[in-house]
Amino acid sequence: REWFCCLHGECHIITTNVRTGKQSGITLSGNNREFVTIDPYEAHIILNPYDRECELLIICNEEYDPDNADTITYKAKQ
């Protein structure tokens, strides 16, 4: 799992469940600091369509191991 929180600015997160194809989206804002959980098997794209900076706090539930990465390449629709 991963957790995302916008500390400053705004961004959009689009998720696609790679098993079902279900897509959803949410806008994160530094004015409303809430955490969004990205579950396993959810491909995600983070977009900043604005002309200003966006700072994100990203928390992962395990340390990244490049020799045993759990990252799956998936072409998500925007």
C-alpha positions as YAML, in Angstrom:
chain: A
units: angstrom
residues:
- id: 1
  name: ARG
  ca: [0.00, 0.00, 0.00]
- id: 2
  name: GLU
  ca: [0.92, 3.62, -0.46]
- id: 3
  name: TRP
  ca: [-0.52, 6.73, 1.15]
- id: 4
  name: PHE
  ca: [-0.50, 10.16, -0.49]
- id: 5
  name: CYS
  ca: [-1.10, 13.53, 1.14]
- id: 6
  name: CYS
  ca: [-0.80, 16.91, -0.56]
- id: 7
  name: LEU
  ca: [1.14, 19.33, 1.62]
- id: 8
  name: HIS
  ca: [1.11, 22.31, -0.75]
- id: 9
  name: GLY
  ca: [-0.72, 23.07, -3.99]
- id: 10
  name: GLU
  ca: [-3.10, 20.69, -5.73]
- id: 11
  name: CYS
  ca: [-2.89, 17.54, -7.84]
- id: 12
  name: HIS
  ca: [-5.07, 14.81, -9.28]
- id: 13
  name: ILE
  ca: [-4.57, 11.11, -8.71]
- id: 14
  name: ILE
  ca: [-6.15, 8.72, -11.19]
- id: 15
  name: THR
  ca: [-6.24, 5.05, -10.20]
- id: 16
  name: THR
  ca: [-7.05, 1.99, -12.27]
- id: 17
  name: ASN
  ca: [-7.58, -1.43, -10.75]
- id: 18
  name: VAL
  ca: [-5.48, -3.65, -13.02]
- id: 19
  name: ARG
  ca: [-7.69, -6.68, -12.29]
- id: 20
  name: THR
  ca: [-11.11, -5.12, -12.91]
- id: 21
  name: GLY
  ca: [-10.26, -2.07, -15.05]
- id: 22
  name: LYS
  ca: [-12.31, 0.16, -12.74]
- id: 23
  name: GLN
  ca: [-10.98, 3.71, -12.80]
- id: 24
  name: SER
  ca: [-11.46, 6.51, -10.29]
- id: 25
  name: GLY
  ca: [-9.93, 9.87, -9.51]
- id: 26
  name: ILE
  ca: [-9.50, 12.31, -6.68]
- id: 27
  name: THR
  ca: [-8.13, 15.82, -6.29]
- id: 28
  name: LEU
  ca: [-5.76, 16.42, -3.40]
- id: 29
  name: SER
  ca: [-5.22, 19.89, -1.96]
- id: 30
  name: GLY
  ca: [-2.78, 21.32, 0.54]
- id: 31
  name: ASN
  ca: [-5.74, 23.29, 1.93]
- id: 32
  name: ASN
  ca: [-7.37, 20.01, 3.02]
- id: 33
  name: ARG
  ca: [-4.59, 17.65, 4.08]
- id: 34
  name: GLU
  ca: [-6.12, 14.21, 3.90]
- id: 35
  name: PHE
  ca: [-4.47, 10.89, 3.13]
- id: 36
  name: VAL
  ca: [-5.51, 8.78, 0.17]
- id: 37
  name: THR
  ca: [-4.71, 5.06, 0.20]
- id: 38
  name: ILE
  ca: [-3.56, 3.33, -2.98]
- id: 39
  name: ASP
  ca: [-4.19, -0.39, -2.65]
- id: 40
  name: PRO
  ca: [-2.20, -3.20, -4.24]
- id: 41
  name: TYR
  ca: [-3.09, -3.77, -7.93]
- id: 42
  name: GLU
  ca: [-4.08, -0.12, -8.38]
- id: 43
  name: ALA
  ca: [-2.08, 1.58, -11.09]
- id: 44
  name: HIS
  ca: [-1.86, 5.30, -10.38]
- id: 45
  name: ILE
  ca: [-0.99, 8.48, -12.19]
- id: 46
  name: ILE
  ca: [-0.33, 11.78, -10.43]
- id: 47
  name: LEU
  ca: [-1.08, 14.88, -12.48]
- id: 48
  name: ASN
  ca: [-0.39, 18.52, -11.72]
- id: 49
  name: PRO
  ca: [-2.38, 20.47, -14.33]
- id: 50
  name: TYR
  ca: [-1.76, 23.78, -12.59]
- id: 51
  name: ASP
  ca: [0.89, 26.43, -13.09]
- id: 52
  name: ARG
  ca: [2.16, 26.15, -9.52]
- id: 53
  name: GLU
  ca: [4.18, 23.69, -7.46]
- id: 54
  name: CYS
  ca: [2.67, 20.74, -5.66]
- id: 55
  name: GLU
  ca: [4.33, 18.97, -2.73]
- id: 56
  name: LEU
  ca: [3.28, 15.42, -1.89]
- id: 57
  name: LEU
  ca: [4.05, 13.25, 1.11]
- id: 58
  name: ILE
  ca: [4.17, 9.62, 0.00]
- id: 59
  name: ILE
  ca: [4.36, 6.77, 2.51]
- id: 60
  name: CYS
  ca: [4.95, 3.15, 1.49]
- id: 61
  name: ASN
  ca: [4.32, 0.08, 3.61]
- id: 62
  name: GLU
  ca: [7.69, -1.48, 2.73]
- id: 63
  name: GLU
  ca: [11.18, -0.43, 1.73]
- id: 64
  name: TYR
  ca: [11.78, -0.43, -2.02]
- id: 65
  name: ASP
  ca: [14.01, -3.29, -3.15]
- id: 66
  name: PRO
  ca: [15.22, -2.79, -6.76]
- id: 67
  name: ASP
  ca: [16.17, -6.49, -6.95]
- id: 68
  name: ASN
  ca: [12.65, -7.55, -6.00]
- id: 69
  name: ALA
  ca: [10.46, -4.64, -7.10]
- id: 70
  name: ASP
  ca: [6.72, -5.07, -6.80]
- id: 71
  name: THR
  ca: [6.16, -2.50, -9.53]
- id: 72
  name: ILE
  ca: [4.06, -3.64, -12.46]
- id: 73
  name: THR
  ca: [4.15, -1.72, -15.73]
- id: 74
  name: TYR
  ca: [0.59, -0.85, -16.73]
- id: 75
  name: LYS
  ca: [-0.55, 1.65, -19.35]
- id: 76
  name: ALA
  ca: [-3.36, 3.48, -17.56]
- id: 77
  name: LYS
  ca: [-5.81, 5.72, -19.42]
- id: 78
  name: GLN
  ca: [-5.76, 9.38, -18.43]
...
